[in-house]
Amino acid sequence: MRKSVSAAAIALATVLTAHAQSSGIRYHWRDGKGLSHYSDSLTADAMKFGYDLVNDQGMVVRHVERQLSPEERAAADKVAAEQAAQQRAEDARKRADLQMLNAFGDETALKQAQQEEIAAIDQQINTTRINLRSQEKALADLLGRAAELERDKKPVPKYLADSIGEQRNVVATQHAALERQQDHRDEAQKLAAQQLDHYRALKKAQNEQRQ
């Protein structure tokens, strides 16, 4: 069954047909079997397979690609969107490269900035370690109080048991924060090494262009 032609396509065909009739233009296309066809009006088959506009001297003055199916149009739109995203990413990378070259006149300046970033992370890690030791001591004190009561064969009051549970959670949270910060430091060091290599490559290319 032949697919219906959209209203927009019909409108376009009407306009083009009127123009062709007034200027001596004919339409030429090949069907699915490769057979050649000519017409004074723009047909659905011509739009389906794609066509040439041919003047009265037999010269092709324009070629029009075939109409895409909804599935083909969706696939083409997806490819176009992916290509546009890739282009945006490439443009962003170039801007970032230029910003880095402008921000750091030489390798020493870049290394200094990287060291300052690592030092800031180290400071965060040190602060977390201090807090963790303090929270662990608070937990040890609570556990010690509970242990004394148990040795004296006295029940541990609910408020003390609840405090121990809450303090365990605080200590666990601090441990998790310390692990995240240490992972962040390791990742920052890896990124710094990659950034330095990339900076050197950019500087080399820049110097070669100037020569």
Backbone as a chain_set.jsonl record, in Angstrom:
{"seq": "MRKSVSAAAIALATVLTAHAQSSGIRYHWRDGKGLSHYSDSLTADAMKFGYDLVNDQGMVVRHVERQLSPEERAAADKVAAEQAAQQRAEDARKRADLQMLNAFGDETALKQAQQEEIAAIDQQINTTRINLRSQEKALADLLGRAAELERDKKPVPKYLADSIGEQRNVVATQHAALERQQDHRDEAQKLAAQQLDHYRALKKAQNEQRQ", "coords": {"N": [[0.846, -1.191, 0.0], [0.564, 2.185, -0.858], [2.088, 4.853, 0.846], [0.478, 7.65, 2.374], [0.729, 11.057, 1.26], [2.056, 13.886, 2.845], [0.301, 16.889, 3.909], [1.857, 19.166, 3.679], [3.716, 18.36, 1.793], [2.075, 17.995, -0.401], [1.214, 20.614, -0.824], [3.651, 21.802, -1.486], [4.219, 20.41, -3.818], [2.165, 21.351, -5.463], [2.825, 24.074, -5.74], [5.387, 23.903, -6.944], [4.73, 22.536, -9.265], [3.1, 24.386, -10.608], [5.005, 26.366, -11.04], [6.773, 24.977, -12.686], [5.228, 24.481, -14.966], [4.938, 27.029, -15.959], [7.462, 27.706, -16.689], [8.554, 25.882, -18.412], [9.706, 23.641, -17.293], [10.414, 20.219, -16.631], [9.842, 17.14, -14.849], [11.989, 14.599, -13.718], [12.563, 11.278, -12.769], [13.677, 8.212, -11.208], [12.266, 5.066, -10.657], [11.676, 2.496, -8.136], [12.679, 0.29, -9.461], [14.554, 1.305, -11.057], [13.704, 2.386, -13.409], [13.243, 4.988, -15.77], [11.416, 8.039, -15.56], [9.33, 10.691, -16.762], [7.62, 13.764, -16.236], [5.182, 16.394, -16.502], [4.152, 17.377, -14.225], [4.548, 17.38, -10.667], [4.722, 14.377, -9.151], [3.521, 11.942, -6.697], [5.154, 9.704, -6.713], [7.513, 10.744, -7.743], [8.318, 12.431, -5.664], [8.658, 10.497, -3.767], [10.837, 8.922, -4.653], [12.763, 10.802, -5.208], [13.892, 13.45, -7.357], [14.752, 15.101, -10.517], [14.8, 18.443, -11.72], [14.247, 19.365, -14.931], [15.153, 21.399, -17.648], [13.844, 22.913, -20.721], [15.861, 22.392, -22.517], [16.817, 20.0, -21.781], [18.571, 19.988, -19.652], [19.639, 19.406, -16.331], [18.469, 21.315, -13.767], [18.099, 21.343, -11.115], [18.347, 19.198, -8.298], [16.378, 17.166, -6.254], [16.243, 15.515, -3.235], [14.866, 12.354, -2.26], [11.788, 11.904, -0.408], [11.907, 11.322, 3.08], [11.016, 8.532, 5.122], [9.0, 8.438, 8.149], [10.49, 6.941, 10.017], [13.058, 7.01, 8.886], [13.474, 9.755, 8.906], [13.499, 10.229, 11.651], [15.79, 8.795, 12.346], [17.7, 10.219, 10.885], [17.476, 12.701, 12.131], [18.397, 11.996, 14.643], [21.07, 11.335, 14.106], [21.942, 13.84, 13.224], [21.608, 15.305, 15.582], [23.462, 14.037, 17.235], [25.823, 14.625, 15.878], [25.802, 17.399, 16.141], [26.061, 17.607, 18.909], [28.598, 16.516, 19.238], [30.071, 18.448, 17.895], [29.62, 20.666, 19.514], [30.889, 19.773, 21.82], [33.511, 19.605, 20.904], [34.0, 22.297, 20.298], [33.796, 23.347, 22.879], [35.974, 22.1, 24.069], [38.089, 23.259, 22.677], [37.8, 25.923, 23.498], [38.35, 25.593, 26.216], [41.0, 24.763, 26.085], [42.2, 27.063, 25.054], [41.664, 28.868, 27.11], [43.198, 27.732, 29.149], [45.792, 28.033, 28.148], [45.919, 30.8, 28.079], [45.628, 31.375, 30.786], [47.829, 30.254, 32.056], [50.998, 31.099, 31.709], [53.359, 29.671, 31.535], [54.823, 26.406, 32.194], [55.538, 26.24, 34.867], [53.762, 27.958, 36.211], [51.371, 26.585, 35.888], [51.901, 24.197, 37.294], [52.18, 25.236, 39.865], [49.578, 26.132, 40.413], [48.266, 23.666, 40.393], [49.49, 22.395, 42.568], [48.569, 24.009, 44.627], [45.871, 23.397, 44.575], [45.914, 20.67, 45.308], [46.995, 20.983, 47.857], [44.895, 22.309, 49.143], [42.99, 20.276, 49.207], [44.349, 18.472, 50.824], [44.287, 19.888, 53.213], [41.563, 19.788, 53.8], [41.317, 17.038, 54.2], [42.957, 16.705, 56.453], [41.518, 18.2, 58.35], [39.173, 16.684, 58.496], [40.202, 14.294, 59.513], [41.0, 15.109, 62.09], [38.501, 15.781, 63.165], [37.356, 13.248, 63.022], [38.912, 11.754, 64.851], [38.158, 13.054, 67.19], [35.415, 12.438, 67.293], [35.54, 9.664, 67.44], [36.734, 9.367, 69.939], [34.698, 10.402, 71.535], [32.789, 8.427, 71.118], [34.129, 6.25, 72.203], [34.176, 7.003, 74.885], [31.44, 6.918, 75.526], [30.935, 4.195, 75.125], [32.596, 3.201, 77.076], [31.312, 4.047, 79.423], [28.969, 2.582, 79.223], [30.038, 0.03, 79.42], [31.013, 0.008, 82.053], [28.649, 0.12, 83.515], [27.576, -2.363, 82.807], [29.479, -4.076, 83.917], [28.986, -3.595, 86.556], [26.698, -4.884, 86.684], [24.413, -3.478, 86.051], [21.613, -2.11, 84.302], [21.902, -0.747, 81.001], [20.948, 2.466, 80.405], [18.281, 3.701, 78.283], [18.712, 6.184, 77.017], [21.469, 6.312, 76.953], [22.146, 4.117, 75.358], [20.894, 4.95, 72.991], [22.426, 7.214, 72.46], [24.903, 6.063, 71.981], [24.33, 4.66, 69.619], [23.722, 6.806, 67.874], [26.183, 8.121, 67.92], [27.841, 6.231, 66.753], [26.887, 6.344, 64.155], [27.691, 8.934, 63.478], [30.477, 8.666, 63.541], [30.799, 6.771, 61.485], [29.909, 8.275, 59.322], [31.88, 10.241, 59.225], [34.108, 8.653, 58.617], [33.374, 7.808, 56.032], [33.343, 10.274, 54.707], [36.047, 10.93, 54.878], [37.177, 8.925, 53.278], [36.066, 9.593, 50.783], [37.271, 12.085, 50.353], [39.959, 11.357, 50.225], [39.903, 9.746, 47.954], [39.192, 11.719, 46.166], [41.506, 13.276, 46.219], [43.369, 11.483, 45.085], [42.266, 11.26, 42.517], [42.473, 13.903, 41.695], [45.231, 14.193, 41.513], [45.792, 12.435, 39.403], [44.382, 13.7, 37.328], [45.776, 16.086, 37.261], [48.276, 15.276, 36.303], [47.526, 14.407, 33.739], [46.532, 16.811, 32.737], [48.856, 18.348, 32.715], [50.412, 17.007, 30.801], [48.775, 17.444, 28.576], [48.859, 20.219, 28.435], [51.549, 20.62, 27.817], [51.593, 19.504, 25.25], [49.884, 21.281, 23.911], [51.35, 23.655, 24.146], [53.613, 22.985, 22.681], [52.501, 22.661, 20.106], [51.606, 25.257, 19.748], [54.001, 26.699, 19.736], [55.189, 25.631, 17.454], [53.516, 26.594, 15.48], [54.125, 29.265, 15.532], [56.649, 29.366, 14.514]], "CA": [[0.0, 0.0, 0.0], [1.34, 3.409, -0.955], [1.897, 5.742, 1.988], [-0.117, 8.933, 2.046], [1.635, 12.191, 1.183], [1.67, 14.894, 3.826], [-0.311, 18.101, 3.376], [2.933, 20.088, 3.311], [4.3, 17.878, 0.543], [1.103, 18.271, -1.469], [1.269, 22.053, -1.077], [4.898, 22.058, -2.194], [4.082, 19.876, -5.17], [1.294, 22.257, -6.207], [3.584, 25.283, -6.077], [6.439, 23.57, -7.901], [4.113, 22.183, -10.548], [2.704, 25.634, -11.257], [6.228, 27.031, -11.504], [7.325, 24.209, -13.807], [4.392, 24.657, -16.147], [5.134, 28.374, -16.493], [8.848, 27.918, -17.132], [8.998, 24.81, -19.291], [10.446, 22.648, -16.527], [9.81, 18.899, -16.485], [10.359, 16.362, -13.726], [12.526, 13.299, -14.091], [12.963, 10.453, -11.629], [13.787, 6.767, -11.429], [11.48, 4.364, -9.653], [12.397, 1.497, -7.361], [13.325, -0.661, -10.364], [15.54, 2.017, -11.849], [13.127, 2.838, -14.664], [13.209, 6.441, -15.878], [10.093, 8.609, -15.784], [9.247, 12.146, -16.943], [6.261, 14.268, -16.046], [5.049, 17.847, -16.443], [3.699, 17.73, -12.881], [5.282, 16.677, -9.615], [3.887, 13.286, -8.671], [3.886, 11.346, -5.417], [6.301, 8.815, -6.935], [8.709, 11.567, -7.907], [8.755, 12.848, -4.332], [9.05, 9.304, -3.025], [12.15, 8.438, -5.071], [13.693, 11.887, -5.503], [13.715, 13.801, -8.765], [15.498, 16.21, -11.102], [14.075, 19.415, -12.522], [14.922, 19.412, -16.227], [14.619, 22.492, -18.472], [13.426, 22.502, -22.07], [17.035, 21.923, -23.256], [17.204, 18.703, -21.235], [19.59, 20.16, -18.617], [19.17, 19.322, -14.943], [18.692, 22.6, -13.1], [18.028, 21.147, -9.673], [18.046, 17.846, -7.856], [15.686, 17.115, -4.961], [16.334, 14.19, -2.652], [13.592, 11.693, -1.985], [11.208, 12.126, 0.906], [12.247, 10.311, 4.068], [9.927, 7.985, 5.923], [9.116, 8.899, 9.548], [11.6, 6.25, 10.677], [14.313, 7.545, 8.344], [13.609, 11.127, 9.394], [13.899, 10.148, 13.056], [17.193, 8.36, 12.374], [18.509, 11.341, 10.4], [17.476, 13.715, 13.19], [19.256, 11.501, 15.717], [22.455, 11.503, 13.657], [22.23, 15.275, 13.227], [21.738, 15.733, 16.978], [24.737, 13.516, 17.737], [26.892, 15.411, 15.262], [25.776, 18.725, 16.761], [26.604, 17.455, 20.259], [30.045, 16.335, 19.08], [30.646, 19.738, 17.518], [29.599, 21.515, 20.714], [31.938, 19.278, 22.716], [34.797, 20.005, 20.32], [34.133, 23.745, 20.499], [34.052, 23.568, 24.301], [37.351, 21.674, 24.33], [38.986, 24.28, 22.136], [37.723, 27.084, 24.381], [39.047, 25.25, 27.455], [42.431, 24.775, 25.78], [42.627, 28.447, 24.918], [41.623, 29.465, 28.442], [44.328, 27.235, 29.912], [46.998, 28.675, 27.629], [45.897, 32.2, 28.501], [45.721, 31.464, 32.242], [49.146, 29.83, 32.526], [51.992, 31.482, 30.704], [54.376, 28.637, 31.394], [54.557, 25.175, 32.924], [55.703, 26.492, 36.295], [52.521, 28.545, 36.714], [50.365, 25.527, 35.945], [52.248, 23.306, 38.398], [51.888, 25.942, 41.107], [48.124, 26.08, 40.61], [47.916, 22.29, 40.721], [49.947, 22.144, 43.933], [47.662, 24.712, 45.533], [44.625, 22.63, 44.622], [46.178, 19.478, 46.113], [47.183, 21.428, 49.239], [43.563, 22.595, 49.696], [42.368, 18.977, 49.498], [45.053, 17.937, 51.998], [43.781, 20.599, 54.381], [40.253, 19.21, 54.09], [41.55, 15.704, 54.752], [43.48, 16.868, 57.808], [40.413, 18.637, 59.207], [38.286, 15.537, 58.695], [40.879, 13.353, 60.413], [40.91, 15.653, 63.445], [37.112, 15.595, 63.593], [37.11, 11.82, 63.191], [39.511, 11.336, 66.116], [37.323, 13.586, 68.257], [34.166, 11.677, 67.343], [35.872, 8.316, 67.909], [36.946, 9.473, 71.386], [33.377, 10.547, 72.147], [32.162, 7.106, 71.074], [34.821, 5.394, 73.183], [33.71, 7.4, 76.212], [30.089, 6.376, 75.714], [31.044, 2.739, 75.262], [33.188, 2.942, 78.387], [30.27, 4.218, 80.432], [28.071, 1.421, 79.136], [30.762, -1.143, 79.915], [31.057, 0.1, 83.511], [27.331, -0.274, 84.013], [27.405, -3.801, 82.62], [30.324, -4.745, 84.909], [28.297, -3.482, 87.839], [25.431, -5.602, 86.506], [23.331, -2.508, 85.988], [21.126, -1.962, 82.912], [22.309, 0.446, 80.253], [19.723, 3.237, 80.136], [17.933, 3.887, 76.87], [19.328, 7.394, 76.472], [22.873, 6.015, 76.68], [22.162, 3.227, 74.191], [20.579, 5.78, 71.821], [23.588, 8.079, 72.205], [25.937, 5.222, 71.368], [23.928, 4.421, 68.229], [23.891, 8.048, 67.121], [27.602, 8.422, 67.776], [28.377, 5.288, 65.749], [26.538, 6.89, 62.841], [28.55, 10.1, 63.242], [31.816, 8.156, 63.215], [30.726, 6.144, 60.157], [29.803, 9.365, 58.35], [33.202, 10.859, 59.12], [34.954, 7.708, 57.883], [32.979, 7.867, 54.615], [33.803, 11.56, 54.181], [37.501, 10.847, 54.726], [37.452, 8.082, 52.113], [35.744, 10.377, 49.585], [38.291, 13.117, 50.176], [41.182, 10.702, 49.783], [39.68, 9.382, 46.544], [39.234, 12.982, 45.416], [42.907, 13.659, 46.094], [43.989, 10.589, 44.101], [41.76, 11.636, 41.194], [43.041, 15.217, 41.362], [46.61, 13.977, 41.099], [45.764, 11.844, 38.064], [43.951, 14.738, 36.391], [46.861, 17.064, 37.157], [49.282, 14.708, 35.403], [46.958, 14.447, 32.39], [46.462, 18.216, 32.342], [50.21, 18.8, 32.424], [50.78, 16.434, 29.5], [47.992, 18.138, 27.551], [49.398, 21.583, 28.355], [52.815, 20.547, 27.088], [51.272, 19.271, 23.839], [49.35, 22.529, 23.377], [52.46, 24.603, 24.046], [54.454, 22.551, 21.563], [51.795, 23.006, 18.872], [51.591, 26.714, 19.648], [55.35, 27.152, 19.343], [55.432, 25.225, 16.061], [52.755, 27.486, 14.614], [54.794, 30.562, 15.526], [57.909, 29.274, 13.776]], "C": [[0.883, 1.244, 0.0], [1.015, 4.32, 0.221], [1.308, 7.068, 1.53], [0.927, 10.026, 2.078], [1.142, 13.274, 2.124], [1.064, 16.111, 3.136], [0.749, 19.088, 2.926], [3.553, 19.677, 1.981], [3.373, 18.162, -0.637], [1.142, 19.756, -1.832], [2.524, 22.408, -1.866], [4.801, 21.579, -3.632], [3.231, 20.798, -6.035], [2.042, 23.506, -6.658], [4.628, 24.991, -7.139], [5.866, 23.216, -9.27], [3.695, 23.434, -11.299], [3.923, 26.363, -11.813], [6.794, 26.314, -12.72], [6.54, 24.446, -15.087], [4.607, 26.028, -16.787], [6.535, 28.598, -17.046], [9.389, 26.8, -18.006], [9.797, 23.73, -18.596], [9.666, 21.341, -16.499], [10.48, 18.185, -15.318], [10.821, 15.007, -14.217], [12.915, 12.55, -12.829], [13.071, 8.997, -12.049], [13.055, 6.058, -10.298], [12.333, 3.312, -8.944], [13.096, 0.462, -8.205], [14.371, 0.0, -11.245], [15.014, 2.519, -13.178], [12.969, 4.357, -14.641], [11.802, 6.926, -16.2], [10.218, 10.127, -15.929], [7.799, 12.563, -16.756], [6.291, 15.788, -16.049], [4.582, 18.319, -15.065], [4.459, 16.876, -11.869], [4.366, 15.636, -8.991], [4.369, 12.785, -7.319], [5.091, 10.43, -5.562], [7.588, 9.606, -7.072], [9.237, 12.009, -6.545], [9.232, 11.661, -3.51], [10.47, 8.878, -3.354], [13.191, 9.532, -5.247], [13.654, 12.178, -6.994], [14.646, 14.933, -9.17], [14.515, 17.146, -11.79], [14.874, 19.623, -13.801], [14.306, 20.523, -17.071], [14.318, 22.006, -19.881], [14.602, 22.132, -22.965], [17.528, 20.572, -22.745], [18.268, 18.778, -20.158], [18.944, 20.081, -17.225], [19.503, 20.637, -14.241], [18.633, 22.479, -11.571], [17.727, 19.693, -9.372], [17.422, 17.916, -6.471], [15.741, 15.68, -4.445], [14.946, 13.64, -2.349], [13.092, 12.034, -0.589], [11.602, 10.987, 1.841], [10.993, 9.817, 4.774], [10.062, 8.536, 7.345], [10.28, 8.248, 10.288], [12.945, 6.794, 10.203], [14.554, 8.972, 8.83], [14.066, 11.136, 10.845], [15.365, 9.749, 13.177], [18.108, 9.49, 11.934], [18.594, 12.442, 11.449], [18.391, 13.296, 14.337], [20.724, 11.679, 15.361], [22.846, 12.979, 13.697], [22.428, 15.795, 14.654], [23.058, 15.264, 17.572], [25.909, 14.308, 17.167], [26.971, 16.811, 15.873], [26.371, 18.677, 18.168], [28.12, 17.292, 20.213], [30.724, 17.652, 18.733], [30.685, 20.679, 18.71], [30.698, 21.1, 21.686], [33.318, 19.687, 22.208], [35.037, 21.501, 20.503], [34.455, 24.064, 21.955], [35.486, 23.184, 24.656], [38.343, 22.714, 23.845], [38.984, 25.531, 23.014], [38.483, 26.827, 25.679], [40.561, 25.261, 27.238], [42.956, 26.207, 25.709], [42.661, 29.139, 26.28], [42.818, 29.009, 29.275], [45.623, 27.886, 29.45], [47.073, 30.14, 28.067], [46.114, 32.35, 30.002], [47.119, 31.149, 32.757], [50.181, 30.098, 31.44], [53.077, 30.459, 30.496], [54.016, 27.454, 32.285], [54.637, 25.381, 34.436], [54.42, 27.05, 36.912], [51.427, 27.491, 36.849], [50.642, 24.595, 37.117], [51.933, 23.95, 39.753], [50.395, 25.901, 41.424], [47.677, 24.673, 41.002], [48.318, 21.949, 42.154], [49.041, 22.814, 44.955], [46.334, 23.958, 45.661], [44.798, 21.383, 45.477], [46.319, 19.855, 47.584], [45.841, 21.725, 49.898], [42.841, 21.292, 50.049], [43.011, 18.354, 50.725], [44.561, 18.6, 53.273], [42.412, 20.057, 54.785], [40.401, 17.829, 54.726], [42.036, 15.794, 56.193], [42.383, 17.28, 58.786], [39.468, 17.478, 59.508], [38.906, 14.517, 59.632], [40.801, 13.816, 61.864], [39.505, 15.46, 63.996], [36.806, 14.126, 63.863], [37.689, 11.324, 64.517], [38.666, 11.82, 67.306], [36.035, 12.788, 68.408], [34.414, 10.251, 67.824], [36.101, 8.322, 69.426], [35.613, 9.594, 72.117], [32.65, 9.205, 72.178], [32.797, 6.176, 72.107], [34.37, 5.722, 74.601], [32.319, 6.827, 76.502], [30.127, 4.868, 75.92], [31.643, 2.373, 76.622], [32.167, 3.056, 79.507], [29.313, 3.028, 80.439], [28.743, 0.182, 79.692], [30.824, -1.149, 81.439], [29.727, -0.338, 84.121], [27.134, -1.779, 83.905], [28.263, -4.575, 83.619], [29.68, -4.712, 86.299], [26.932, -4.162, 87.808], [24.217, -4.672, 86.601], [22.879, -2.36, 84.538], [21.646, -0.659, 82.285], [21.056, 1.234, 79.923], [19.528, 3.499, 78.646], [18.638, 5.097, 76.28], [20.781, 7.148, 76.123], [23.002, 5.103, 75.459], [21.872, 4.011, 72.91], [21.761, 6.673, 71.457], [24.709, 7.301, 71.54], [25.604, 4.964, 69.897], [24.127, 5.65, 67.36], [25.367, 8.36, 66.884], [28.282, 7.468, 66.795], [28.097, 5.801, 64.336], [27.418, 8.086, 62.49], [29.939, 9.649, 62.824], [31.834, 7.53, 61.813], [30.666, 7.205, 59.062], [31.147, 10.038, 58.138], [34.176, 9.964, 58.362], [34.653, 7.774, 56.375], [33.461, 9.163, 53.975], [35.305, 11.54, 53.949], [37.873, 10.014, 53.503], [37.176, 8.841, 50.818], [36.817, 11.427, 49.314], [39.611, 12.519, 49.712], [41.077, 10.254, 48.33], [39.758, 10.621, 45.663], [40.675, 13.428, 45.204], [43.613, 12.797, 45.047], [43.562, 10.97, 42.682], [42.341, 12.973, 40.76], [44.482, 15.085, 40.899], [46.681, 13.381, 39.695], [45.398, 12.901, 37.02], [45.047, 15.787, 36.199], [47.942, 16.565, 36.2], [48.796, 14.75, 33.955], [46.912, 15.878, 31.865], [47.84, 18.746, 31.96], [50.685, 18.271, 31.074], [50.063, 17.167, 28.368], [48.511, 19.557, 27.35], [50.699, 21.589, 27.557], [52.582, 20.351, 25.588], [50.741, 20.545, 23.188], [50.454, 23.564, 23.18], [53.367, 24.261, 22.867], [53.817, 22.935, 20.237], [51.779, 24.51, 18.664], [52.947, 27.254, 19.186], [55.656, 26.797, 17.901], [54.697, 26.139, 15.091], [53.445, 28.845, 14.488], [56.094, 30.553, 14.703], [57.692, 29.382, 12.269]], "O": [[1.838, 1.336, 0.772], [-0.148, 4.54, 0.558], [1.603, 7.547, 0.435], [1.898, 9.944, 2.829], [-0.056, 13.548, 2.191], [1.278, 16.34, 1.946], [0.578, 19.772, 1.917], [3.875, 20.522, 1.146], [3.822, 18.52, -1.726], [1.107, 20.112, -3.009], [2.476, 23.213, -2.796], [5.247, 22.262, -4.554], [3.538, 21.006, -7.208], [1.916, 23.942, -7.802], [4.751, 25.728, -8.117], [6.444, 23.555, -10.303], [3.915, 23.532, -12.507], [3.882, 26.908, -12.915], [7.241, 26.952, -13.673], [7.119, 24.592, -16.163], [4.479, 26.18, -18.002], [6.774, 29.557, -17.78], [10.582, 26.782, -18.308], [10.504, 22.97, -19.257], [8.443, 21.33, -16.366], [11.552, 18.582, -14.863], [10.152, 14.352, -15.016], [13.525, 13.12, -11.924], [12.606, 8.611, -13.122], [13.209, 6.408, -9.128], [13.548, 3.249, -9.129], [14.023, -0.192, -7.727], [15.0, -0.655, -12.077], [15.783, 3.024, -13.996], [12.605, 4.937, -13.618], [11.087, 6.32, -16.999], [11.078, 10.761, -15.317], [6.874, 11.816, -17.074], [7.282, 16.401, -15.653], [4.611, 19.514, -14.77], [4.946, 15.792, -12.188], [3.356, 15.975, -8.375], [5.452, 13.135, -6.851], [5.946, 10.366, -4.679], [8.635, 9.19, -6.576], [10.441, 11.97, -6.294], [10.108, 11.801, -2.657], [11.233, 8.514, -2.459], [14.374, 9.237, -5.416], [13.415, 11.282, -7.803], [15.238, 15.62, -8.338], [13.524, 16.705, -12.371], [16.042, 20.012, -13.756], [13.084, 20.596, -17.204], [14.512, 20.832, -20.197], [14.393, 21.613, -24.062], [18.54, 20.058, -23.221], [18.824, 17.748, -19.775], [17.861, 20.615, -16.988], [20.668, 21.021, -14.135], [19.054, 23.376, -10.841], [16.964, 19.037, -10.081], [17.901, 18.654, -5.61], [15.335, 14.747, -5.137], [13.981, 14.391, -2.204], [13.867, 12.403, 0.293], [11.625, 9.824, 1.437], [10.043, 10.568, 4.995], [11.122, 9.046, 7.709], [10.971, 8.893, 11.077], [13.854, 7.014, 11.003], [15.685, 9.354, 9.128], [14.912, 11.942, 11.232], [16.096, 10.292, 14.005], [19.164, 9.707, 12.528], [19.649, 13.046, 11.639], [19.076, 14.128, 14.931], [21.528, 12.113, 16.187], [23.938, 13.328, 14.144], [23.305, 16.621, 14.905], [23.701, 15.998, 18.322], [26.865, 14.622, 17.877], [28.059, 17.342, 16.094], [27.094, 19.587, 18.575], [28.839, 17.853, 21.039], [31.818, 17.941, 19.216], [31.661, 21.405, 18.904], [31.355, 21.942, 22.298], [34.188, 20.068, 22.992], [36.149, 21.92, 20.825], [35.276, 24.936, 22.242], [36.136, 23.863, 25.451], [39.323, 23.013, 24.527], [40.033, 26.131, 23.25], [39.171, 27.711, 26.19], [41.314, 25.713, 28.101], [44.022, 26.516, 26.239], [43.579, 29.906, 26.568], [43.392, 29.801, 30.023], [46.462, 28.252, 30.274], [48.148, 30.651, 28.382], [46.71, 33.329, 30.45], [47.552, 31.701, 33.769], [50.23, 29.425, 30.411], [53.659, 30.373, 29.415], [53.036, 27.494, 33.029], [53.887, 24.764, 35.192], [54.037, 26.656, 38.013], [50.653, 27.505, 37.807], [49.725, 24.239, 37.857], [51.472, 23.275, 40.674], [50.001, 25.665, 42.566], [46.803, 24.515, 41.854], [47.566, 21.287, 42.87], [48.776, 22.257, 46.02], [45.752, 23.897, 46.744], [43.926, 21.065, 46.286], [45.829, 19.143, 48.46], [45.655, 21.431, 51.079], [42.161, 21.215, 51.072], [42.325, 17.778, 51.569], [44.432, 17.942, 54.305], [42.133, 19.888, 55.972], [39.692, 17.496, 55.676], [41.577, 15.043, 57.054], [42.32, 16.779, 59.909], [39.019, 17.313, 60.642], [38.207, 13.935, 60.462], [40.565, 13.01, 62.764], [39.326, 15.035, 65.138], [36.091, 13.795, 64.809], [37.038, 10.56, 65.23], [38.482, 11.101, 68.288], [35.612, 12.493, 69.526], [33.585, 9.689, 68.539], [35.704, 7.383, 70.116], [35.408, 8.986, 73.168], [31.973, 8.886, 73.155], [32.109, 5.42, 72.793], [34.202, 4.823, 75.425], [32.063, 6.315, 77.592], [29.434, 4.332, 76.785], [31.259, 1.379, 77.238], [32.163, 2.247, 80.435], [28.904, 2.536, 81.491], [28.102, -0.629, 80.36], [30.7, -2.208, 82.054], [29.69, -1.068, 85.112], [26.583, -2.401, 84.813], [27.836, -5.615, 84.12], [29.805, -5.644, 87.093], [26.13, -4.05, 88.735], [23.168, -5.021, 87.142], [23.701, -2.477, 83.629], [21.801, 0.365, 82.951], [20.178, 0.723, 79.227], [20.479, 3.514, 77.865], [19.117, 5.036, 75.147], [21.29, 7.685, 75.139], [23.881, 5.308, 74.622], [22.502, 3.785, 71.878], [22.058, 6.865, 70.278], [25.386, 7.811, 70.647], [26.479, 5.037, 69.034], [24.638, 5.555, 66.245], [25.757, 8.802, 65.803], [29.203, 7.867, 66.084], [28.942, 5.709, 63.445], [27.841, 8.236, 61.343], [30.512, 10.179, 61.872], [32.777, 7.738, 61.049], [31.286, 7.059, 58.008], [31.513, 10.369, 57.01], [34.976, 10.449, 57.561], [35.569, 7.792, 55.552], [33.932, 9.16, 52.838], [35.79, 12.066, 52.947], [38.795, 10.372, 52.77], [37.951, 8.751, 49.865], [37.221, 11.627, 48.168], [40.306, 13.116, 48.89], [42.036, 10.364, 47.567], [40.312, 10.585, 44.564], [41.025, 13.906, 44.125], [44.365, 13.311, 44.22], [44.38, 11.002, 41.764], [42.666, 13.158, 39.587], [44.907, 15.794, 39.987], [47.528, 13.773, 38.892], [46.023, 12.985, 35.963], [45.223, 16.312, 35.1], [48.463, 17.329, 35.387], [49.558, 15.088, 33.05], [47.213, 16.13, 30.699], [47.976, 19.501, 30.997], [51.29, 19.006, 30.294], [50.66, 17.472, 27.336], [48.59, 20.038, 26.22], [50.917, 22.465, 26.72], [53.271, 20.945, 24.759], [51.098, 20.86, 22.053], [50.485, 24.265, 22.168], [53.829, 25.148, 22.149], [54.484, 23.464, 19.348], [51.921, 24.989, 17.538], [53.017, 28.154, 18.348], [56.309, 27.567, 17.197], [55.197, 26.426, 14.004], [53.353, 29.495, 13.447], [56.569, 31.598, 14.259], [58.653, 29.324, 11.501]]}, "num_chains": 1, "name": "protein.A"}
